[in-house]
Amino acid sequence: MLAGLRRLLATSDLLAFNVRNRDRWIAEQAAIVPAGSKVLDVGAGSAPYRALFAHCHYKTQDFSQLREDQLRNGGYSPIDFVSDARSIPVPDGSFDAIVCTEVLEHVPEPIAVVREFGRIVGLGGRLILTAPLGSGIHQEPYHFYGGYTPFWYERFLSEAGFEAIVIVPNEGTFRHIAQETIRFARMSMPFRFKAPWYVSVAWLPFWLLLAPILAMSVPVAAKFLDRFDSERRHTVGYHVTAMRRDDGDRR
């Protein structure tokens, strides 16, 4: 039974819903970008979305200082522009679209970064952006912020020259709670977390009772109940699109 629960927790699709949803959303946005468009993936890392933009002139940017084990696919993809995201060495209006996924929490000056987006994307160009509302520390020591709210996007994207800002939560509060119950079951697995052996022995029967509830029952219930969460105030993050307005102002 313990081995079966370990396999379940190691492969749980319910825990990975945020990544799966984000990947699906990026694919939908990529399909909208016209063929031949110039696209820059900012903070591209291993460039997991390169294939989605095969119909475009796709370029990558990254500061290229993470370890391989901190990257989604275990290493950097070829990077066209190795630079700080606040100062990307390209002329104004160089790109038709900018993609930036799960990067803003890792830059020390995110407002300066979105201003740079406003500089390098052409008038009428498209921004495709995601970032967490809340997440555990990762890619340390380059994790500076806990997350971004709709009000942050509305204010600072507008100030950077963007309009038609659309902000969509990546699921709601129930799914977020379920993600954490699965995480609790994983982290508290007897003989796998850092505790004396006798603590694991004492904890084992309680864990065996709780793990199926935390890893299966709660996530399944949360998937059903989440549709009734109209406020979605504790989502895992947001998917954001915006268009560069044609006002002649590149701040």
N, C-alpha and C positions, 0 to 999 in steps of 0.2 A: 504493500500500500504506500509506504513512504517513497519508494522508487517511482511509483506511478504519479504521485503528487509532485515529486521533483520534476519529472518530465513535463507535466502539465504547466507548472509555473515557469519552466524554462522556455516554453513555446507558446505561452498564452497570447492569442490574437487579441483578446480583450484589453490587454495592457498596451498593445502596440496600436490601438485605434488612432491615436493622434498622428503618428507617422503615416499610417495607411491613408487616413483622410487627407493629410497634407499632400502626399504624393498624388493622390487622385485629383485634388484641386489644382495643383501645379500643372498636371497633364491637361486639364480642361483649359487653363489659362494659356498654355503653350499652343494649344490648337487654335486659339483665337488670334494669335500673333500672325500677321500676314507673312507669306513666304518671302524670303529675301531680306527680312528685317534685320537690322543690326541689334544684337542682344548682348548685354553684359550681365554676367552672373557674379554678383559682388559677394565676397566671402565664400567662394565656390567650393573650397576644400577638395573633396574627391569628385566634385562635379556629378552628383547622382542624376541630375536632370539634363545632362548634355544631349542624350539621345532624343529627348522630347523636343529639342530645338534644332533637330537635324535639318529642318527646312529653312533655317535662318543662318545668318552669319554670327555664330555664337562665339563669344569671347569670355574669358574668366579673369577674375581679380581675387587676390587673397594676400594677407600679410605673411603667410607661409611659415608660421612659427609653432604650430601645434605638433605634438608627437603623432606618429602614425596610428597608435592605438586610440587616439582621441578623435580620429576621423571616421566617418560613417563606413567607408569602404576600405579602411586600413591603410590609407596613404593618399598623398596629394595627386590629383589629376594634373596634367600640364597646365600651368598658370601663365596667362598672357601678360598680366600686369601685377607684378609683385610690389605692393605699395600699401600705405595706410589708406583705409577707406575714406578718410576725410580729405584726401588729396590724391585723386587718381590721375595719372599723367596722360590725360586725353583732352582734346579741345572741347569747348562748350558745344552742347548739342550733338555729341558724337554718336548717340545710340537712339534707336527707336523704342527700345524697351529695356528695363532694368529688372532683374530678378534678384531678390535678396531674401533668403530663407534661414530663420533661426540664427541670425547674426547680431542683431542690434544689442542683445544682452551682453555681448562679448566685446563691445567697443567702448572706450572710455568716454567718448563724446558723441552719443547717438544723434543729437540734434545737428551737429556739424555734418554728420554722415548723410542725413536726409537732405540737408542743404546741398551737399555735393551731388546727390541724385538729381536735384532740381537743376543743377548746372550742366550735367553731362547728358541728360536726356533731352531729345529734341522737343520743340513745341508740339503739343498734341501727342507726345510719346506716353508710353504706358509704364507704370510701376506695379510690380507683382511682389508683394512683401508679406512675410510671416514672422512672428516672434511670439514667445510665450507670455502668458499673463503671470504664471508662476511655475517655477521649476527648481529642482534641486541643483546644487552646485555641480557644474561639469566643465570640462575643458579648462580646468584651473591651471595657471592663475589668471586666465583671461575670461573671467566671468564677473561682470561688474554690476549688473542690475537684475532685480527680481522679475521684472516683466513690464508690459506696456498695456495701457487701457485704451478704449476707444477715444477718450478725450485727448489723450496724448497724440494719437494719430491725427485727429481732426485739427488740433491746434498747429502742430509742427509740420505736418505735410502741407497744410494750407499756407503757412508762413514760408515754406520752401518753394512755393509756386505751383502746387498741385490742386486740382479740383476733382469733382465727380468721385469723391472718396467713398468707397464701399467697404464696410468692415463687417466680417462674418465670423461669429464664434465657432471654434472647432469643438463642437458638441457642448453639453451643458454641465451643470453642477453634479448631477447624479453620475455621469460618466467619469468626471474627475475624481469623485469619491471612490468609485469602483477601482480606478487606476491605483489609488493609494492603498486600498484594502489588499489588492494583489501584491503591491510592493511590500506591505507589512508581512504577508505570508512568506514571501521570498526572503526578506531580510531576517525573519525570526526562525527560519528553518533550523531545527535542532542539529547540532554538530557542524553547522555551516557558518554560524555567526560567532564572533569572538567572545566566548564566555567559557568559564570552567566546565569540564565535562559533566559534573554533577548538576549544573544548572540545565544543561541540555537534557539530561535524563529526567529531571523533574518537569521540565517544560514539554517534553515529547507528547504525553497523552493529551495535554490541553491543545497543543498545536494540531494533533491529528483530528481533534474534534472541530477546531476552528478553521483549519485550512480549506476544507471543501466549501465552507460557507463563504469565507473571504475571497477565495479564488474562483468560485463557480457561481454560487447562489447570488451573492451581492452583485457581481458584474452582469449576470443575466437579467436580474431585476432592474438594475440601473439602465441597461440598454433599452428596456421597455418603458421605464418611467421617464427617461430623459426627454421624450417627446412632449411631455407635459410641463417641462421647465421653460416657461416663457421668458423669464428674465435672464437666465444664463449668466449670472454675475460671477460665477467661479469656474469659468471655462479654462481649459488648459492653455488656450492662446487664441489668436485671431489671424484670419486670412484677409489681407487688405489689397485692394486695387485702387489706383488713382491715375489721373491723366494730367500731364503737364499743361497748365493753362497758357494760352497765347496772350500774355500781357506785356511782353517785352521786358519783363523784370527777372533777371537771373541773380538771385541773392546767394 
